[in-house]
Each structure stands twice: as structure tokens, then as C-alpha cells.
């Protein structure tokens, strides 16, 4: 009789634990979908133009801060982001692993030739396809940005 009570207690505890664990997943995250990396514009700024001064004030040294979100349902392993500045060249940066639903920001050096006037660029997340995003996830890896000075 005591063994039956212990078994019933253990089954009840297991069911409660499963309910508790599954209720901790945010509602907007679908845990059955693969990782899906996208570049997102910074809050309050248009066209992905989030620059940071990195040098002394006599030299026009700017970095571009790129915000990358994993809108998928699983962990996105570490990857690489590239910003294509057109005729001015490219900038490459490593991106750490990003849990589902989270966003990270990385700084990329901007070519000095691009720092005068207005300039456009293309952000390409998961440049080397290191993250398994599925066919839909790979289709949204590029975003076009523009900085107006």
C-alpha cells in the first residue's frame, strides 16, 4: 500500500513538473521552430543607422552598432555578421550564440572613406550559414540600412 502511494506521489510530481516547465516558455516563442536570425533596427532610430564614436574627436572614427535578434524557437549558435558598405568595402564581426527570443548588439568598424555625406549599407547576418535556420529563416538574413549626415 505504501509503495502505491509513493508511485502515485511520484507520478503527480512528474506531471506537475512538466506543466511548470512548459509554462515557463514565453508565449511568443515557438519552441518547435529553428533559430531565425534577423537584423533589427535600434529602438527609436530609422534605417539601422546606430553609430558609436570610437576615436578621438579630431578623427572621424565611427563604428556601426548592429542589433541581431533570434526570432526562432531554439538557440542560435555563434555566427558571423558582415556589413557591406558598397565601394567602401566590408566589415566583419563574430556574433555570440543567441538564445531564442533574445537580441545582441555588435560593433563593426566603418571604413573611413564612408564617413562623409550620406551612405548606405547592407547588413547580412549568419553570413557563412553557420546557424541552421531552415529555408524560411535563411531568406531574411539581409537588411538595407542608410545613414544621413
C-alpha positions as CSV (number, residue, x, y, z in Angstrom):
1,X,0.0,0.0,0.0
2,X,2.8,2.4,0.9
3,X,4.6,1.7,-2.4
4,X,1.4,2.6,-4.3
5,X,1.2,5.9,-2.5
6,X,4.8,6.6,-3.4
7,X,4.2,5.8,-7.1
8,X,1.1,8.0,-7.2
9,X,3.0,10.8,-5.5
10,X,5.9,10.5,-8.0
11,X,3.6,10.5,-11.0
12,X,1.8,13.5,-9.7
13,X,5.1,15.3,-9.0
14,X,6.3,14.4,-12.6
15,X,3.1,15.8,-14.1
16,X,3.3,19.0,-12.1
17,X,7.0,19.4,-13.1
18,X,6.1,19.0,-16.8
19,X,3.3,21.6,-16.5
20,X,5.6,24.0,-14.7
21,X,8.4,23.7,-17.2
22,X,6.3,24.1,-20.2
23,X,4.5,27.1,-18.8
24,X,7.9,29.0,-18.4
25,X,8.4,29.3,-22.2
26,X,7.3,32.8,-23.4
27,X,4.2,32.7,-25.5
28,X,5.7,34.5,-28.5
29,X,8.4,31.8,-28.9
30,X,7.6,28.7,-30.8
31,X,10.0,26.0,-29.4
32,X,9.4,23.8,-32.4
33,X,10.9,26.3,-34.9
34,X,14.6,26.5,-35.7
35,X,16.7,29.6,-34.9
36,X,16.0,32.5,-37.1
37,X,18.4,35.5,-37.1
38,X,17.4,38.9,-38.3
39,X,18.9,42.4,-38.1
40,X,16.6,44.7,-36.2
41,X,16.6,48.5,-36.2
42,X,17.6,50.1,-32.9
43,X,14.6,51.4,-30.9
44,X,13.9,55.0,-31.9
45,X,16.2,55.0,-34.9
46,X,15.4,54.6,-38.5
47,X,17.3,52.7,-41.2
48,X,19.6,50.7,-38.9
49,X,21.9,53.7,-38.5
50,X,23.2,53.3,-34.9
51,X,26.7,54.8,-34.9
52,X,29.2,55.0,-32.0
53,X,32.2,57.3,-31.9
54,X,35.3,55.2,-31.2
55,X,38.2,57.6,-31.7
56,X,39.3,60.9,-30.5
57,X,37.2,63.8,-31.6
58,X,39.7,65.1,-34.2
59,X,39.4,61.9,-36.2
60,X,36.1,60.8,-37.6
61,X,36.1,57.3,-36.2
62,X,32.7,55.6,-36.1
63,X,31.5,52.1,-35.6
64,X,28.2,50.8,-36.7
65,X,26.3,49.0,-33.9
66,X,24.2,46.2,-35.4
67,X,21.4,44.6,-33.4
68,X,20.7,40.9,-34.2
69,X,17.6,39.1,-32.9
70,X,16.9,35.3,-32.8
71,X,13.2,35.3,-33.5
72,X,13.2,31.5,-33.8
73,X,12.4,28.9,-31.1
74,X,15.9,27.4,-30.5
75,X,19.4,28.6,-29.6
76,X,21.3,30.2,-32.5
77,X,24.9,29.1,-32.3
78,X,27.7,31.6,-32.8
79,X,27.8,33.1,-36.3
80,X,29.2,36.0,-38.3
81,X,27.7,39.3,-39.4
82,X,29.0,41.3,-42.4
83,X,28.2,44.8,-43.3
84,X,28.7,45.6,-47.0
85,X,29.5,49.3,-47.4
86,X,29.5,49.1,-51.2
87,X,32.5,50.7,-52.8
88,X,34.0,51.4,-49.3
89,X,34.4,47.7,-48.5
90,X,33.1,45.3,-45.9
91,X,33.3,44.9,-42.1
92,X,33.1,41.5,-40.4
93,X,32.3,40.6,-36.8
94,X,31.7,37.5,-34.8
95,X,28.3,37.1,-33.1
96,X,27.9,35.1,-29.9
97,X,25.3,32.4,-29.5
98,X,21.8,34.0,-29.1
99,X,19.0,32.2,-27.1
100,X,15.5,32.1,-28.6
101,X,13.8,35.5,-28.4
102,X,16.9,37.4,-27.4
103,X,18.8,40.2,-29.2
104,X,22.6,41.0,-29.1
105,X,24.4,44.0,-30.4
106,X,27.9,44.0,-32.0
107,X,30.1,46.8,-33.2
108,X,31.6,46.8,-36.7
109,X,34.3,49.2,-37.9
110,X,33.2,51.6,-40.6
111,X,35.6,52.3,-43.5
112,X,37.0,55.8,-43.2
113,X,36.0,56.5,-46.8
114,X,32.3,56.1,-46.0
115,X,32.2,58.7,-43.2
116,X,31.5,61.7,-45.3
117,X,28.0,62.6,-46.5
118,X,25.1,60.1,-46.7
119,X,25.9,56.4,-47.1
120,X,24.0,53.1,-47.5
121,X,25.0,49.6,-46.4
122,X,23.7,46.1,-46.3
123,X,23.7,44.0,-43.1
124,X,24.0,40.3,-43.6
125,X,23.5,38.1,-40.5
126,X,24.7,34.5,-40.4
127,X,26.9,35.3,-43.4
128,X,28.5,31.9,-43.6
129,X,25.3,30.0,-42.9
130,X,26.6,28.6,-39.6
131,X,23.2,28.6,-38.0
132,X,20.6,26.1,-39.1
133,X,17.6,28.4,-39.7
134,X,15.5,26.3,-42.2
135,X,14.6,27.6,-45.6
136,X,12.4,30.4,-44.3
137,X,15.0,31.6,-41.9
138,X,17.7,31.9,-44.4
139,X,15.6,34.2,-46.6
140,X,15.5,37.1,-44.2
141,X,19.2,37.4,-43.3
142,X,19.8,40.7,-45.2
143,X,18.6,44.2,-44.4
144,X,19.4,47.5,-46.1
145,X,20.4,50.5,-44.0
146,X,21.1,54.1,-44.6
147,X,22.8,56.9,-42.6
148,X,22.1,60.5,-43.5
149,X,24.6,63.0,-42.2
